[in-house]
Amino acid sequence: MNYHFEREAELDSPSLVYYEDAIRENIRKAIGLAGGPERLWPHVKTHKMASLVRIQLEMGITRFKCAAISEAEMTASCGAGDVLVAYPLVGPAIQRFIRLCARYAATRFWAIGDDLGQLTLLGKTARDSGGNVPVLIDVNLGMNRTGVSLDTLEDFYHAAAQIPGISVRGFHGYDGHLGIKDPDERKRAVAEKTDILFGIKSSLENQGFVIPVLVMGGTPTFPCHAKNPGVFLSPGTFFVQDHGYDEKYRDLTFIPGAALLCRVVSHPAPSLFTIDAGSKAVASDPQGDRGIIAGMNGAKPVAQSEEHWVFRMESGEIPAIGTILYVIPTHICPTTALYPGAYVVEDGKLVNYWEVTARNRRLTI
């Protein structure tokens, strides 16, 4: 993909650039893999942008998942039908969630839970405001980050279903630890846990529980869960895509739809060049390289500090000082959160600017 565009020389660097053509194509591919937009319950944490939520709504996606109250508020303000806050509600977040439900009555908000005490607090707060909250039990599928273990899940569901002020409607299961490169091995690993979960679901249904909602998977595993009828799928990163997933998951042909516009600022030694994208410009959480320069396979990262990123040119001609280059981040989600907004390119032209609406953890609620 060619990341250059008209008027690129007018932008300061580093700047975050989103490519709307690629992003729309990624959404179409996700809808195709899911079997329809009605099965998707995508995460907004990758982009945190109202503009991108509106595009997904336009393409038929009405359910969204988020990690922060600010993301939930942003998504509801766009007119989403269902918004799942897929993060434990504790402390002031419980009151904020209830206020959110009251302000956006046209949106159905969902919570998750893995602790009976916190779910009881949520239920009491909801009842005090005259409401009732639909809840999905968060299931630990082996990631060991949050969730109820499979061996205690059935008993937990029984107990949670008795809590006043909440309505337990199903399960939320995120298996982000199954980032397995081989697609067949990935499918087997997903099935090993979900087969157990479906057995628990069947047992509960035989006891009279109605369990209409399962929100499952993440970016690499949602095609695996798509094989199971009635399951909602919650990818996030693939809608924008980054170098990390593009390199690892070759079976999933999504297009990296974001880049950092950078410039060469120095030639500090033979074969070395420095660009103006330090650790303050790109996510520093992935192990290994934090990004690649598009179209320059011979450029290898050497060192990075706050404002500088040094590369060694192992093959090819070293770029001149002032040259505009495009870095494809290894991890786009935290990279996007470093910027107040992204310049938007379509058909090789600069056409818009999308604010990272929920970059801050609080909007108005």
C-alpha positions in Angstrom: 0.0 0.0 0.0 1.2 3.5 -0.8 1.0 5.7 2.3 2.0 8.9 0.6 -0.7 11.5 -0.3 -1.2 14.9 -1.7 -0.3 17.8 0.6 1.7 15.6 3.0 4.4 18.2 3.1 2.0 20.6 4.8 1.8 18.4 8.0 4.0 18.6 11.0 5.8 15.4 12.0 5.2 13.1 13.7 1.5 13.0 12.8 -0.9 10.2 13.0 -2.6 9.4 9.6 -5.7 7.1 9.1 -6.5 5.8 5.6 -10.3 5.6 5.3 -10.2 3.4 2.2 -8.2 0.7 4.0 -10.3 1.0 7.1 -13.6 0.6 5.2 -12.2 -2.4 3.4 -11.2 -3.9 6.8 -14.7 -3.4 8.1 -16.1 -5.1 5.0 -13.8 -8.1 5.5 -14.7 -8.4 9.2 -18.4 -8.4 8.3 -17.8 -11.1 5.7 -15.9 -13.3 8.2 -18.6 -12.8 10.8 -21.4 -13.6 8.4 -23.1 -10.3 8.7 -22.8 -7.0 10.7 -25.4 -8.1 13.2 -22.9 -10.7 14.6 -20.2 -8.1 15.3 -19.8 -6.5 18.8 -16.5 -4.7 18.0 -14.2 -3.0 20.5 -13.7 0.8 20.2 -10.5 0.9 22.3 -8.3 0.7 19.2 -9.4 4.1 17.8 -11.6 5.8 20.4 -13.1 7.8 17.6 -16.7 8.9 17.2 -16.0 9.3 13.5 -15.1 5.7 13.1 -18.0 4.5 15.2 -20.3 6.4 12.8 -18.8 4.6 9.8 -19.4 1.3 11.4 -23.0 2.2 12.2 -23.4 3.3 8.6 -22.1 -0.2 7.6 -24.7 -1.9 9.7 -22.9 -2.5 13.0 -25.0 -1.4 16.0 -23.3 -3.1 19.0 -20.0 -1.9 20.5 -17.7 -2.9 23.2 -15.4 -0.6 25.3 -13.1 -0.5 28.2 -13.7 2.9 29.7 -16.8 4.9 30.6 -15.6 7.7 28.3 -15.6 5.3 25.4 -19.1 4.1 26.3 -20.3 7.7 26.4 -18.7 8.5 23.0 -20.3 5.4 21.4 -23.7 6.1 22.8 -23.6 9.7 21.6 -23.2 8.3 18.1 -26.5 6.4 18.4 -25.3 2.9 19.2 -28.0 0.4 20.0 -25.9 -1.7 22.5 -22.8 -0.8 24.4 -20.9 -3.3 26.6 -18.4 -1.9 29.1 -16.1 -4.9 29.1 -14.1 -3.9 32.2 -14.8 -4.5 35.9 -16.9 -1.7 37.4 -15.5 -0.7 40.8 -15.4 2.4 42.8 -16.8 5.6 41.2 -17.2 3.8 37.9 -20.4 2.1 39.2 -22.1 5.5 39.7 -20.8 6.8 36.4 -22.1 3.8 34.6 -25.6 4.3 36.1 -25.6 8.0 35.2 -24.6 6.9 31.7 -27.6 4.6 31.5 -29.9 7.4 32.6 -28.5 10.0 30.1 -28.6 7.8 27.0 -31.9 6.0 27.5 -32.0 4.9 23.8 -28.9 2.8 24.2 -28.8 -0.4 26.1 -25.7 -0.6 28.3 -24.3 -3.9 29.4 -21.8 -4.6 32.3 -19.6 -7.5 33.0 -18.7 -9.0 36.3 -16.6 -11.6 38.0 -17.1 -10.7 41.7 -20.4 -11.1 43.6 -19.6 -8.2 45.9 -19.1 -5.7 43.1 -22.2 -7.0 41.2 -24.2 -6.6 44.4 -23.0 -2.9 44.6 -23.9 -2.4 41.0 -27.4 -3.9 41.5 -28.0 -1.7 44.6 -26.9 1.4 42.7 -29.2 0.5 39.8 -32.2 -0.1 42.1 -31.6 3.1 43.9 -31.9 4.9 40.6 -35.0 2.9 39.6 -33.1 0.8 37.0 -31.9 -2.7 36.2 -28.6 -3.5 34.5 -28.1 -6.4 32.0 -24.9 -8.2 32.9 -22.7 -10.8 31.3 -20.5 -13.0 33.5 -16.9 -12.4 32.6 -15.3 -15.8 32.0 -11.6 -16.6 32.4 -10.7 -18.7 29.4 -7.1 -19.0 30.4 -5.7 -15.5 30.1 -5.8 -15.0 33.9 -6.5 -11.3 33.7 -10.1 -11.1 34.7 -13.0 -13.5 34.8 -14.6 -16.4 36.7 -12.7 -19.8 36.2 -14.6 -22.4 34.3 -14.6 -24.8 37.2 -16.6 -22.4 39.4 -18.6 -20.7 36.6 -21.9 -22.6 37.0 -22.1 -22.0 40.7 -21.1 -18.3 40.2 -23.9 -17.9 37.6 -26.4 -19.3 40.0 -25.4 -16.8 42.7 -25.2 -13.8 40.4 -28.6 -14.5 39.0 -30.1 -14.0 42.5 -28.7 -10.4 42.9 -31.5 -7.7 42.7 -30.9 -4.9 40.3 -29.1 -6.8 37.6 -30.2 -9.3 35.0 -27.6 -11.9 34.1 -28.0 -12.6 30.4 -25.0 -14.6 29.4 -21.2 -14.7 29.1 -18.3 -12.5 28.0 -15.1 -14.4 27.1 -11.9 -12.8 25.9 -9.1 -15.1 24.9 -6.3 -12.6 24.1 -3.7 -15.1 25.3 -4.4 -17.3 22.2 -2.3 -15.2 19.9 -1.2 -18.4 18.0 0.3 -17.9 14.6 -0.8 -21.1 13.0 -4.5 -20.8 12.3 -5.3 -24.5 12.8 -3.6 -24.5 16.2 -5.4 -21.3 17.1 -8.8 -22.9 16.2 -8.0 -26.0 18.3 -7.0 -23.9 21.3 -10.1 -21.8 21.1 -12.3 -24.9 20.8 -10.7 -26.5 23.9 -12.1 -23.8 26.1 -15.3 -22.9 24.4 -16.4 -26.5 24.3 -16.3 -26.5 28.1 -18.1 -23.1 28.2 -20.9 -24.4 25.9 -21.3 -27.4 28.1 -21.8 -25.1 31.1 -24.3 -23.0 29.1 -26.3 -26.1 28.2 -26.4 -27.3 31.8 -27.7 -23.9 33.0 -30.3 -23.8 30.2 -31.5 -27.3 31.2 -32.0 -25.9 34.7 -34.3 -23.2 33.3 -31.8 -20.3 32.8 -32.2 -18.2 29.6 -28.8 -17.3 28.2 -29.3 -15.3 25.0 -25.9 -13.5 24.8 -22.3 -14.7 24.4 -19.7 -12.1 23.4 -16.6 -13.9 22.5 -13.1 -13.5 21.2 -10.7 -10.8 20.2 -9.0 -9.8 17.0 -7.0 -13.0 16.2 -9.7 -15.4 17.5 -13.0 -13.9 16.3 -13.0 -16.0 13.0 -12.7 -19.1 15.2 -15.7 -18.1 17.2 -17.6 -17.3 14.0 -18.1 -21.0 13.5 -20.4 -21.1 16.5 -23.9 -20.0 15.7 -25.4 -17.4 18.0 -22.1 -16.0 19.3 -21.3 -12.3 19.0 -17.8 -11.5 17.9 -15.7 -8.7 19.3 -12.5 -7.9 17.3 -11.0 -4.5 17.6 -7.5 -4.0 16.1 -8.3 -5.4 12.7 -10.6 -2.5 11.8 -7.5 -0.2 11.7 -4.8 -3.0 11.7 -1.1 -2.6 12.6 2.2 -4.2 11.7 2.2 -6.6 14.7 -1.0 -8.4 13.6 -0.3 -8.0 9.9 3.1 -9.8 10.4 1.8 -12.5 12.8 -1.6 -13.5 11.3 -1.0 -14.0 7.6 -4.2 -16.0 7.3 -6.2 -12.8 8.0 -5.8 -10.4 5.2 -6.5 -7.0 6.8 -4.7 -3.9 5.6 -2.6 -1.7 8.0 -4.8 1.4 7.8 -2.8 3.8 10.0 0.7 5.2 9.8 2.9 7.9 11.4 4.1 10.6 9.1 7.8 11.2 10.1 10.8 13.0 8.7 14.5 12.2 8.6 16.2 14.7 10.9 19.8 13.5 11.0 22.6 11.3 9.6 24.6 10.8 12.8 27.0 8.2 11.4 27.6 6.2 8.2 24.6 4.1 7.3 22.5 5.6 10.2 19.6 7.9 10.0 17.3 9.4 12.6 13.6 10.2 12.3 11.5 12.4 14.5 9.4 9.6 16.1 10.7 8.7 19.6 9.0 6.8 22.3 6.5 9.6 22.8 5.2 9.1 19.3 4.6 5.3 19.1 3.5 2.6 21.4 6.4 1.2 23.5 4.6 -1.9 24.8 5.3 -4.5 22.1 8.4 -6.6 22.5 10.9 -6.1 19.7 10.6 -3.5 17.0 7.9 -0.9 17.7 7.2 -0.3 14.0 8.5 -0.6 10.5 9.1 2.0 7.8 6.8 1.3 4.9 8.6 0.4 1.7 12.1 0.3 3.4 12.8 -3.3 4.2 16.5 -2.5 4.5 16.0 -0.1 7.4 16.4 -1.7 10.8 15.8 0.0 14.2 18.9 0.6 16.3 17.8 2.8 19.2 15.0 5.0 20.3 14.7 7.8 22.9 11.9 10.2 23.7 12.1 12.2 20.5 14.5 10.3 18.2 14.4 6.9 16.5 17.7 5.8 14.9 17.7 3.3 12.0 20.5 1.5 10.2 20.3 1.2 6.5 21.4 -2.4 5.8 20.5 -2.3 2.1 19.5 0.5 -0.2 20.2 4.2 -0.2 20.0 6.2 3.0 17.1 8.7 2.9 18.0 12.3 2.7 17.4 14.7 5.6 13.9 16.1 5.3 12.5 13.0 3.6 9.0 12.1 4.6 8.7 8.5 5.7 5.7 6.4 7.1 6.1 4.2 10.1 3.5 1.4 10.5 3.2 0.9 14.3 3.5 -2.6 15.7 0.7 -1.8 18.1 -1.8 0.8 16.8 -4.2 0.9 19.9 -1.9 2.7 22.4 -0.2 4.6 19.5 -3.5 6.2 18.6 -4.1 7.3 22.2 -0.9 9.3 22.1 -2.5 11.8 19.6 -5.4 14.2 19.9 -6.5 13.2 16.4 -5.7 11.6 13.1 -5.4 13.2 9.7 -7.6 11.2 7.3 -6.6 10.2 3.8 -8.9 8.8 1.1 -8.0 8.0 -2.5 -4.6 9.6 -2.0 -6.0 12.9 -0.8 -6.1 14.6 2.7 -9.8 14.8 3.3 -10.5 15.0 7.1 -9.3 15.1 10.6 -10.8 12.6 13.2 -10.6 13.5 16.8 -9.6 10.7 19.2 -12.8 11.5 21.1 -12.4 9.3 24.1 -8.6 9.7 24.5 -9.3 11.2 28.0 -10.8 8.8 30.5 -13.6 11.3 31.3 -15.8 13.2 28.8 -18.8 14.6 30.8 -19.8 11.7 33.0 
